[in-house]
Amino acid sequence: MPPMSTMTARLGAAVTLLVLFVVSPVAWSQPVPATAADLAKIQESLNAMRSFYEQRINALEKKVDTLQKQNTQLTQQASGPSVAVVAPAAALEPVVSRNPPSSLGGGITLPRVGPVTPEISLILDGKYSAQSQNPDGFMQGFMPSGAENIPRGFSLGESELGIAGTVDNLFRAEARFVVAQQGGGFSISAEEAFVETLGLPAGFKVKAGKFFSSVGYLNNKHPHEWDFVDLPLAYQAFFGGQLNDTGAQVSWVAPLESVYLRLGGEVGQGAAYPNSLNYNDNKPRLATLFAKMGGDMNDASSWTGGLSFVNATTGDRPRTSQLNATDTFDFTGTTNVVMADFVYKWAPDGNPSRQNFKFQAEAFWNAQNGSGVLNTAQPYAGCQSPCAGLGYSNVQSGWYGQAIYQFMPNWRVGYRYDQLYGGNSSYGFGANSFNGTVLEPWNPNRNTVMLDWSNSEYSMLRLQLARDTSLGPGLVNNQVFLQYIVSLGAHGAHRY
């Protein structure tokens, strides 16, 4: 981009030519001025016009300088390294008067920059799957979370309508509505709907509404940003998918030159797993903390890492799990999840268009403390139903690692490995109390490979193969997925 002084000179020359173009026909159609007084009036009018536009140019230069500084803060606050943030168009309004000097004879009114038109996008996600096991079953060894499984045959994934834009110089708003298939029917839900601040001093940012939590690395990525058709097993086991709640977030980006550092925390109502259904309570039941760092290693490589903590309580509403056709289990207590994430990216000379590589890994430690009640049709262990267990404490864990390699333009290949550890899973009852139910202890794993082709940044086709053991011993689910994702309308850059 040329220096501002050069831009000013070019704009001044353009204004002069415009004036000559407008004035010349008038000059040729009128008699040539005969007196110095006439020439003086014309010169005075031109000087006034020139002064007016110089004021506007100077004001715009100051605005550009200010917005460049604000953009640096907004870029870091949005999602860390390598993210571009577009400045609010409303903030480009000059501070000088919008009416030309009266010596120009009036009649020239510059248009006012009004509210920014919202960006509207539509993401279509479709799938076909062939699976050797019925995917409707729950993941064994972990408290059933209600995570959605991809059905067999043709299905519609999370097709998403997004509306986003700058409200004014202080706020930005975003809403995303999702149409998803559930069995033989469809549902429409608000996946995200929030407002966030712009340009708060000292690197602070506030967000409020319904949104994906910023814990971990993958949690706040929308499905069309994933590198695989489905989420890692750990997200399904410990969050029931992605941690998404209604609440507020405060974050801060440190003013560092070579290292990206962001700290933040959230409070949420706790209306979904791993909480119970907490929709009418003065006390929020979900709280998180997160810390993220990142930076460039050299011209070709960059990295980011983070630590996160999630605290969820059931309050006076137990979390109920359906164990089988007749029995249920109610858990009351606290769930604490600690997460660690790391991402490394490489591209020749920092240009990923032809070739790039990404390694991504996350680890989870899920500690549950509380008590449980078993509701069964038959007397259990000498006590009548419902039967209460003793105090319970268990630590479950899991991790995944994946590598994605774009070996030529438009083509990528990837591999992911998932592993979970179920702990004792007795919930205060005897060691073998839950044998034959979905809470019977089990340590599942999954191997996944994928190949995808993108004709452009707006369309992608993917083939994915997986061997999944999360349904239990002897229930290996061999999976084949075909997926398409297409994007219409505004499509911002994906987060790091």
C-alpha positions in Angstrom: 0.0 0.0 0.0 1.5 3.4 -1.0 2.4 5.9 1.8 -0.4 8.2 3.0 1.4 11.3 1.6 1.4 9.7 -1.9 -2.3 8.8 -1.5 -3.0 12.4 -0.5 -1.2 13.8 -3.5 -3.1 11.4 -5.8 -6.4 12.3 -4.3 -5.6 16.0 -4.6 -4.7 15.6 -8.3 -7.9 13.6 -8.9 -10.0 16.4 -7.2 -8.3 19.0 -9.3 -9.0 17.1 -12.5 -12.6 16.6 -11.5 -13.0 20.3 -10.8 -11.5 21.2 -14.2 -13.8 18.7 -15.9 -16.9 20.2 -14.2 -15.8 23.9 -14.6 -14.4 23.6 -18.2 -17.8 23.3 -20.0 -19.1 26.2 -18.1 -16.0 28.2 -18.9 -16.3 27.4 -22.7 -20.0 28.3 -22.7 -19.6 31.6 -21.0 -17.7 34.7 -22.2 -14.1 34.9 -21.1 -13.9 36.9 -17.8 -12.9 40.4 -18.6 -11.9 41.7 -15.2 -9.5 40.7 -12.4 -12.4 40.7 -10.0 -14.1 37.8 -11.9 -10.8 35.8 -11.9 -10.5 36.5 -8.2 -13.9 35.1 -7.4 -13.2 31.9 -9.4 -9.9 31.5 -7.6 -11.5 32.1 -4.2 -14.1 29.4 -5.0 -11.4 26.9 -6.1 -9.4 27.6 -2.9 -12.4 27.0 -0.7 -13.1 23.7 -2.5 -9.4 22.7 -2.1 -9.4 23.6 1.6 -12.5 21.6 2.2 -11.2 18.4 0.6 -7.8 18.8 2.4 -9.7 18.9 5.7 -11.5 15.7 4.8 -8.2 14.0 3.7 -6.4 15.0 6.9 -9.3 13.7 9.0 -9.4 10.4 7.1 -5.6 10.0 7.6 -6.0 10.4 11.3 -8.9 7.9 11.3 -6.8 5.3 9.4 -3.9 5.7 11.9 -6.3 5.1 14.8 -8.0 2.2 13.1 -4.7 0.5 12.4 -3.9 0.5 16.1 -7.4 -0.7 17.0 -7.2 -3.5 14.3 -4.0 -4.8 16.0 -5.9 -5.2 19.3 -9.0 -6.6 17.6 -7.0 -9.1 15.6 -5.4 -10.5 18.8 -8.6 -10.6 20.7 -10.5 -12.4 18.0 -8.5 -15.6 17.9 -4.8 -15.2 18.2 -2.1 -15.3 15.6 -2.7 -15.0 11.9 -6.3 -13.6 12.0 -7.4 -10.6 10.0 -10.1 -8.3 11.5 -12.0 -5.9 9.2 -12.4 -2.5 10.7 -16.0 -1.3 11.3 -17.0 0.7 8.2 -19.0 3.2 10.4 -15.7 4.1 12.1 -14.4 5.4 8.8 -16.6 8.5 9.0 -14.6 11.7 8.9 -14.9 14.1 11.8 -15.2 17.3 9.7 -18.4 18.9 8.5 -20.2 17.0 5.7 -21.3 20.1 3.8 -19.0 22.0 1.5 -18.3 25.7 2.1 -21.1 28.1 1.1 -18.8 29.7 -1.4 -19.3 26.6 -3.6 -22.9 27.6 -4.0 -24.2 24.7 -1.9 -25.8 21.8 -3.8 -23.0 19.3 -3.0 -24.0 16.9 -0.1 -21.7 14.0 0.7 -23.5 10.8 1.6 -23.4 9.8 5.2 -22.0 6.4 6.1 -25.0 4.6 7.7 -25.2 1.3 9.7 -23.1 -1.5 8.3 -25.1 -4.1 6.3 -24.9 -7.4 8.2 -22.8 -10.2 6.7 -25.1 -13.2 5.8 -23.8 -16.7 5.2 -25.3 -20.1 4.6 -23.3 -23.3 5.2 -24.7 -26.5 3.8 -23.4 -29.8 5.2 -24.6 -33.2 3.8 -23.4 -36.7 4.6 -23.7 -40.3 3.6 -22.5 -43.0 6.0 -22.2 -46.8 6.1 -21.6 -48.3 9.6 -21.3 -51.8 10.8 -23.0 -51.0 14.2 -26.1 -49.1 15.0 -24.7 -45.6 15.9 -27.7 -44.8 18.2 -26.0 -46.5 21.2 -24.2 -44.6 23.9 -20.5 -44.5 24.5 -19.8 -47.2 27.1 -17.9 -46.5 30.3 -18.9 -42.8 30.5 -22.0 -41.1 31.8 -24.3 -40.8 28.8 -24.0 -37.3 27.6 -26.6 -37.1 24.8 -23.9 -36.5 22.1 -25.4 -36.8 18.6 -24.3 -39.6 16.5 -24.2 -39.5 12.7 -27.0 -41.8 11.4 -26.6 -44.4 8.7 -27.4 -43.5 5.1 -28.0 -40.0 3.8 -28.5 -37.3 6.4 -28.2 -33.5 6.7 -25.5 -32.3 9.0 -25.5 -29.0 10.8 -26.5 -26.6 8.0 -25.9 -23.2 9.3 -27.4 -19.7 8.6 -25.1 -16.9 10.0 -25.8 -13.2 10.4 -23.0 -11.0 11.8 -21.9 -7.4 11.6 -20.7 -4.3 13.4 -23.5 -2.6 15.5 -21.6 0.7 16.0 -18.2 1.8 17.2 -18.5 -0.1 20.5 -20.3 -3.4 19.6 -20.4 -6.3 17.2 -23.2 -8.9 17.1 -23.4 -12.4 15.6 -26.1 -15.1 15.4 -26.0 -18.6 13.9 -29.0 -20.8 13.4 -28.7 -24.5 12.7 -30.9 -27.0 10.9 -30.0 -30.5 12.0 -31.4 -33.9 11.4 -32.6 -35.9 14.5 -33.7 -39.3 13.6 -36.4 -39.0 11.0 -37.1 -35.3 11.8 -35.3 -32.0 11.8 -34.7 -29.3 14.4 -33.9 -25.6 14.2 -31.9 -24.1 17.1 -29.8 -21.1 17.9 -26.2 -22.3 18.0 -24.8 -18.9 18.8 -26.3 -15.5 19.4 -24.1 -13.0 21.2 -22.8 -9.4 21.3 -19.2 -8.5 21.9 -17.3 -5.3 22.5 -14.9 -3.5 20.1 -11.8 -1.5 21.0 -12.0 -1.6 24.8 -8.8 -0.1 26.3 -5.9 -2.2 27.6 -6.7 -5.2 25.4 -9.9 -6.2 27.2 -13.0 -7.7 25.5 -16.4 -8.7 26.8 -18.9 -11.1 25.2 -22.4 -11.9 26.3 -25.1 -14.3 25.0 -25.1 -17.9 23.8 -21.7 -18.9 22.4 -19.1 -21.7 22.2 -16.7 -21.6 25.1 -13.1 -20.6 24.4 -11.7 -23.5 26.4 -9.4 -25.9 24.5 -8.6 -25.5 20.9 -11.4 -27.2 18.9 -14.3 -26.2 21.1 -15.1 -22.9 19.5 -14.7 -24.0 15.9 -17.9 -24.5 13.9 -18.4 -27.9 12.3 -17.5 -26.7 8.8 -14.1 -25.7 10.2 -13.3 -29.2 11.5 -10.7 -31.3 9.7 -12.8 -34.5 10.2 -16.5 -35.3 9.8 -17.0 -35.8 13.6 -15.6 -34.5 16.9 -12.9 -36.3 18.9 -14.2 -38.9 21.4 -13.1 -36.8 24.4 -15.4 -33.9 23.4 -18.3 -36.3 23.1 -17.6 -38.1 26.4 -16.9 -35.1 28.6 -19.0 -32.2 27.0 -21.6 -34.1 25.0 -20.2 -32.4 21.9 -19.0 -28.9 22.3 -19.3 -26.8 25.4 -21.9 -24.2 24.5 -23.9 -22.2 27.0 -25.6 -18.9 27.7 -23.5 -16.5 29.8 -20.7 -14.0 29.6 -17.0 -14.0 28.9 -14.2 -11.5 29.7 -10.8 -11.9 28.1 -7.5 -9.9 28.0 -4.7 -9.9 25.4 -1.3 -8.9 26.7 0.5 -6.1 24.9 3.4 -8.2 23.9 5.3 -7.9 20.6 6.6 -11.4 19.7 4.3 -13.7 21.8 0.5 -13.9 21.8 -0.9 -14.2 25.3 -4.7 -14.3 26.0 -6.3 -14.9 29.4 -10.0 -15.2 30.1 -12.9 -16.6 32.0 -16.6 -17.4 31.5 -19.7 -17.9 33.6 -22.7 -19.8 32.1 -26.2 -20.7 33.2 -25.3 -24.4 33.0 -28.3 -25.5 30.9 -26.7 -28.4 29.2 -24.2 -31.3 29.8 -22.0 -31.5 31.9 -24.4 -29.6 34.1 -28.0 -30.6 34.6 -30.9 -28.7 33.0 -30.4 -25.3 34.9 -32.7 -22.9 33.1 -34.6 -21.2 36.0 -32.0 -20.5 38.7 -30.4 -17.3 40.0 -27.1 -19.0 40.3 -25.1 -19.9 37.2 -23.7 -23.4 37.4 -20.9 -23.3 34.9 -17.5 -21.5 35.2 -14.4 -21.7 33.0 -10.8 -20.2 32.9 -8.5 -20.3 29.9 -5.0 -19.2 29.0 -3.6 -19.3 25.5 -0.1 -18.6 24.1 1.3 -18.6 20.6 3.8 -17.2 18.2 6.0 -17.6 15.1 8.9 -20.0 15.3 10.3 -18.8 11.9 9.0 -17.7 8.6 7.5 -21.1 7.9 6.2 -22.3 11.3 3.9 -21.1 14.1 2.4 -22.6 17.2 -0.2 -22.1 19.8 -0.9 -23.8 23.1 -3.3 -23.5 26.1 -4.6 -24.6 29.4 -8.3 -24.6 30.4 -10.4 -25.4 33.4 -14.1 -26.1 33.5 -16.3 -26.3 36.7 -19.8 -27.6 36.3 -22.3 -28.4 39.2 -25.7 -30.1 39.0 -27.1 -28.0 41.9 -30.5 -29.4 43.1 -31.3 -30.9 39.7 -29.6 -34.3 39.3 -28.1 -35.4 35.9 -30.1 -38.4 34.8 -28.7 -41.1 32.5 -30.8 -43.9 30.9 -28.8 -47.1 31.6 -31.0 -49.5 29.7 -34.6 -50.0 28.7 -35.9 -49.7 32.3 -33.2 -48.4 34.6 -31.9 -44.8 35.2 -29.1 -43.3 37.2 -29.2 -39.9 38.8 -25.9 -38.2 39.5 -25.7 -35.1 41.8 -22.3 -33.4 42.3 -19.5 -31.5 40.7 -17.6 -32.1 37.4 -14.1 -30.5 36.9 -12.4 -30.8 33.6 -8.8 -29.7 32.9 -7.7 -29.4 29.3 -4.3 -28.9 27.6 -4.0 -28.2 23.9 -1.1 -27.7 21.4 -1.1 -26.9 17.7 1.8 -26.6 15.2 1.5 -25.3 11.7 4.0 -25.3 8.8 3.9 -23.8 5.3 6.8 -23.0 2.9 7.7 -19.4 3.4 4.4 -19.0 5.4 2.3 -19.5 2.2 -0.2 -22.4 2.8 -1.9 -22.2 -0.6 0.1 -25.0 -2.3 1.5 -27.0 0.6 1.0 -27.0 4.4 1.0 -29.2 7.5 -0.8 -29.1 10.8 -0.4 -31.1 14.0 -3.1 -30.8 16.7 -3.5 -32.5 20.1 -5.7 -32.1 23.2 -5.7 -33.9 26.6 -8.6 -34.0 29.1 -8.8 -34.9 32.8 -12.4 -35.3 34.0 -12.9 -35.4 37.8 -16.4 -36.2 39.1 -17.3 -35.9 42.8 -20.8 -36.5 44.3 -23.3 -39.2 44.8 -25.8 -41.3 42.8 -29.2 -42.9 42.9 -30.0 -46.0 41.0 -33.6 -46.3 39.9 -34.4 -49.9 38.8 -37.4 -52.1 38.4 -35.8 -54.8 40.6 -34.4 -54.7 44.1 -30.7 -54.0 43.9 -28.0 -55.3 46.3 -30.4 -55.8 49.1 -32.1 -52.4 48.9 -35.3 -51.4 47.3 -35.4 -49.0 44.3 -34.4 -46.2 44.4 -31.0 -47.3 45.8 -28.5 -44.6 46.8 -24.8 -45.1 46.5 -22.1 -43.9 48.7 -20.0 -40.8 48.1 -18.3 -41.0 44.7 -15.1 -39.8 43.3 -13.6 -40.8 39.9 -11.1 -39.4 37.4 -11.6 -40.2 33.8 -9.2 -39.0 31.1 -8.7 -39.0 27.3 -6.7 -37.5 24.5 -6.5 -37.3 20.7 -3.8 -36.4 18.3 -4.2 -35.6 14.6 -2.0 -34.6 11.6 -3.3 -32.9 8.4 -1.1 -32.6 5.3 -2.0 -30.6 2.2 0.4 -32.3 -0.3 -0.8 -30.3 -3.4 -3.2 -27.5 -4.1 -6.8 -28.4 -3.1 -5.9 -31.9 -1.7 -5.4 -32.9 1.9 -5.0 -36.1 3.8 -5.2 -36.6 7.6 -5.0 -39.2 10.4 -6.5 -39.0 13.9 -6.2 -41.3 17.0 -8.6 -41.1 20.0 -8.1 -42.8 23.4 -10.3 -42.6 26.5 -9.9 -44.1 30.0 -13.0 -44.7 32.0 -11.7 -44.9 35.6 -13.7 -47.0 38.1 -17.1 -45.9 36.8 -18.8 -47.4 40.0 -20.4 -44.2 41.2 -20.4 -45.2 44.8 -21.7 -48.7 44.3 -19.9 -52.1 44.1 -17.1 -52.6 41.6 -19.2 -54.6 39.2 -22.5 -52.9 39.9 -23.0 -51.5 36.4 -21.9 -54.5 34.4 -24.2 -54.9 31.4 -25.1 -51.3 31.3 -23.7 -48.3 29.4 -21.7 -47.4 32.6 -19.7 -50.7 32.6 -16.0 -49.7 32.7 -14.4 -49.5 29.3 -11.4 -47.7 27.6 -12.5 -47.0 24.0 -10.3 -45.9 21.1 -10.7 -44.9 17.5 -8.5 -44.7 14.4 -9.6 -42.3 11.6 -8.2 -41.4 8.2 -9.6 -38.8 5.8 -9.0 -37.4 2.3 -10.6 -34.2 1.2 -10.7 -32.0 -2.0 -11.6 -28.3 -2.1 -12.4 -26.8 -5.4 -12.3 -23.4 -3.7 -12.6 -22.0 -0.2 -16.4 -22.3 -0.6 -16.7 -26.0 -1.5 -15.2 -29.2 -0.2 -15.8 -33.0 -0.6 -14.4 -35.4 2.0 -14.0 -39.2 2.4 -13.4 -40.6 5.9 -12.8 -44.1 7.2 -12.8 -45.0 10.9 -12.6 -48.0 13.2 -14.5 -47.0 16.4 -14.7 -49.2 19.6 -16.6 -46.7 21.8 -19.8 -48.7 21.8 -18.2 -51.4 24.0 -16.4 -54.7 23.9 -17.0 -56.7 20.7 -18.9 -53.8 19.1 -16.4 -52.5 16.7 -18.0 -49.9 14.4 -16.4 -49.7 11.0 -17.4 -46.5 9.4 -17.4 -44.9 5.9 -18.4 -41.3 5.6 -18.9 -39.1 2.5 -19.4 -35.4 3.2 -19.9 -32.2 1.2 -19.7 -28.7 2.6 -20.6 -25.6 0.6 -20.7 -22.0 1.6 -22.8 -19.2 0.2 -22.5 -15.5 1.0 -20.0 -13.8 3.4 -17.3 -16.2 4.6 -14.7 -14.8 7.0 -11.3 -16.3 7.5 -11.1 -19.3 9.8 -9.5 -18.9 13.2 -6.0 -20.1 13.8 
